[in-house]
Amino acid sequence: MGVIDVLMDLKKSGSSIKDIFSSRLEILLDEFQLQKKDLAKEIGVSAVAITKYTKGVTLPSFEVLVSIANYFNVSADYLIGLVNEPVSEHDYVYFAPIGKLNYSFKISDSETLEGELDYIFGLTVWNMEIPKDETALNQFLCFKFTDNADNQRLYDCLFLTDELNVGYFLYKMSSQLGLPFIDEYQGVRSKKSQYLANLLVWNELGIKPPVGQMPLTEPQYLATLPIPTANEHIRLNYTFTSGAMPHLQAWMALSDQERRNLLMRRLRRIKKDYI
């Protein structure tokens, strides 16, 4: 169970604001593997104050409440029980960077493809020590097509036979994830621009070459996925993406906590530095 699942399960009917706040703060500290003294240092209060908050002795000032919410990338309203959704839709994937998306696409009157598609959201960490500053790292979103027959049929419909529009597929995936990765770039100061991610496709059975194109001597499993304009047909180019696999492998080799630390830093920066 992930942090969002844990937080959303905490619904105490009739609980006081102090009780709700203390319980949710305890869960966040536990999920983030953070000591009270470390949180105190981050937001500029005493460790004794944090202990009082977690024990339900007192509530923080509004300014401290906002600082705590900003540190954990949750809303202040959530911390005091006014809402049960801990994070905004756009932020969900930062808390659940590896998961599955349900899909259902009608291919023809006689065929509907239904199943689950793995996704991996991350940062390009290949050949780097875990940085204290993640500003130089790019975001990526990878759709993983397993060897499952439905996944392979979906892959063929999208990238080989054009039976399913790639733009529509990306729109549906974006709607589920909440991440506006198909939005247009809106400038260096735009918060929306910071949510954009490079798109990748990973096929466990290998990226299949378009008709008439010779496969590489060594099979490639990863390809870049361009965002189509209008009804443009997309053909995956697997010839220039050999450098992407090390990024993906390095990201997957990190612990859950290492990935979370990087993504939480990225999300704090987006919210603080962009408009």
N, C-alpha and C positions, 0 to 999 in steps of 0.2 A: 504494500500500500504506500503510495507516494504522499508527499507533504500536503498536496491539495486535498487528496482523499481524507487524510487524517483531520485536516482543519475543517472540512465541510461536514464531517461526521459529528463535530462537536456542536450539538444543538441542545442547550439545557433550558427546558421550559421552566419559566419562573425564576431563573437565576438572576442575581443582581449583576449590575454592570461590573462591579469589582470581581465577582466570581468568574464572569465570562472573560474579562480581560486577563486575569491571573492565569486561568486555564489555557487560554490561547497563547499567551506569552510563553508559558512552560512548554507547550507543544512545539512552538517555533524554536526555542532554545535547544530542545532535544533533537528536532529534525535537522537543524543546522549544525548540530554538535558544537554548540557555542557555550562557553562558560559565562556566568553572570558578570564576572569582572571584566571579561573581554567586551561584552555588550556595553557595559558601563563606560569603558574607555572609548568605544566607538561613538557614543552619543553624548558624552560629556557630563555624566552624572556619577554618583558614587555607587559602588557595588552594594552598599547597604540599601540604597533606594531601589535597585533592581530586585533585591531579595524581598523587600516590602511589597513590591508590585506582584511578584509571583506568589506570595502568601496571601494576597487579597487584603493586606492591611491598609493600603492607600492606593489612590489612582495618581498617575502622572499628570503634570500640567499639560495643557493643549500642545505646547511647543515640544515637550518631550514625547508625547503621544505620537505626533507627526514624525519625529526623528526615528522612533522605534519602527513605525510603519514603513518609512522610507528605507530603513536599513534592511528589513526583511522583504521589501517589495510587495507588501500587502497594503490594503487600504486602512486608514484610521477607523472608518466606520465598521469595518470587519472586526477590528481588535476590541471594540466595545459592544459588539453584538447587534449593531443596527442593520447589518446585512450578513448573509451567510456565504456569499461568494467572496473568497479571500483575495482574488486577483482579477484584473481586467482580462477581457477576452484575448487581447493582443499579447498579454504576458504569459498566458498559460503554458506555451511551449518551452519557456525558459525554466519552468518548474518540472516539466515532463518532457525532457529532450529526446527520449527514446521511448517509442510506443507503437501503437497500431491504430490504423484508421479503417473504419468500416466503409465499404463501397458497394454501390448497386448501380449498374449502368445497363440500360436497355440497348442492345446492339442491333436487334431486329425484332420483328413481330414474334419470332420463335426463340429468341435467345436473350437472356438477361444474365449478366455476370455479377455475382455477389461474392463477397469474401472480405478478407482483411489484408491490408497492405502495411508493411512495416515502414516506419519513418525514423530518421536520425537527424536531429538538429544539433549543430555544434559550431565550434570555432576552429580555425586552421592553426593547429599547434605543432605541426610537424617540424622536427629539427630545432625545437626551441625548448629551453627550460621553462617550467611553469612560470609565466611572467607575473611580476607584481602589478604590471600595468598591461591590460589586455587591449589597449586601443589599436595596436598594430594588427590584431587578428581579425580576419574576415569571417562572417557568418555563412554557414552553408546549411541547406536542407536537402537530405537525400531520401529518395523513395526507393525502398528495397523490394525487388520482385523475387520472391523465393521460387523454389522449384515446383511449388504447388501448381497444378494444372490451370486453375482459375487465374492465378497471378500471371502465368505465361501467356494465357489467352488474352488477358488484359493488355499485357505488353505488346503483343502482336497487333491488336486492334489499334493501339495508340501510335506505334512507331513503324509498323511495317505495312499494314493494310489500309490504314486511314478509315477504319470502320467507326472509330470514336475520336471526336475532336479533342486535341490536346488542350486547347484553351478552356474547354468546358471541364475537362478533368482537373486542371489546375484550379479553376474557380471552385469546384466542389471540395477539393482538398484544402484550399485556403479557408473556405467557410467552416470546415470542421476544426482546423487547427486554431483559427483566430488570427493567425499570422498573415499580415497583408503582403505576402511576398510577391504578388503579381501586380502591386501598385506601381505607378510610374515614379521614378526618382524625382524628388521635389526640391533638391538643393542641399548644400552641406549643412545648413542650420535646421533643416526640417527633422522633427522627431520621427515622422513617418518614414523618411528615407533610411533612418537607422535600423528599422525593423526588416528591411529588405535583405534577402539572402540569395547566395548563388545556389542554383538548383542542380542536383545531380540525380542520376539514375544508376542503381546498382542491380545487376541481374545475376543471380547465382549461377545461371546456366551460360553466362557470357552475353555480352552485347552483340546482338545479331546484326550483321551488315545488311544494308539495303540491297534490294535486288540489283545484280550487276556489279556489286562492289566485292572485291576479294577480301576475305578475312585476314587478319594479321597472323603471322606465324605463331606468336604467343597470344592466347586468348585474352581479351580485355573484359573486365567485369564492371567497369565504371565509365560513365559518359556524362558530359554536361548536357543540361536540358534547357535550351533557350525558351524564353516566353514567346509564344507565337503572336503575330499581329493578324487580326481578323481571323480568317479561316485558313491561315497558312499551315501547310503540312510540315510536320517536324520529322527530320531524320537525325538520329543521334550520331554525333561525331565522336568515335571512340579512339581516334588516332592521336589526339593531343591531350589526353586526360591521364596519362600514366602518373603524373605528379599528384593527382588528386587522391589516389588510393593511400599513399603514406599519411596524408592529413587525416583521412577517415580512420585508418588503423591506429594512428597515434591518439586520436580522440577516444576511440573505443577502449584503448589500453589504460586510460585514466580511470581512477576510482570514481564512484558516484559523487563522492564529496568533492573531489578535485574538479569534476565537471560543474557541479553546482556552484562552487566558489567563483569560478571564472564567469559563469553565466549571470550570477547575481551581481558581480562587479559590472558586467556589461549593462545589465538592466538599470542599475543605479545611475550609471553615467548617462544613459539615454534619457532618463527622467530628469536628471539634474541639469544637464548641459544643453539640451535641445528644446525647441519650442514647436 
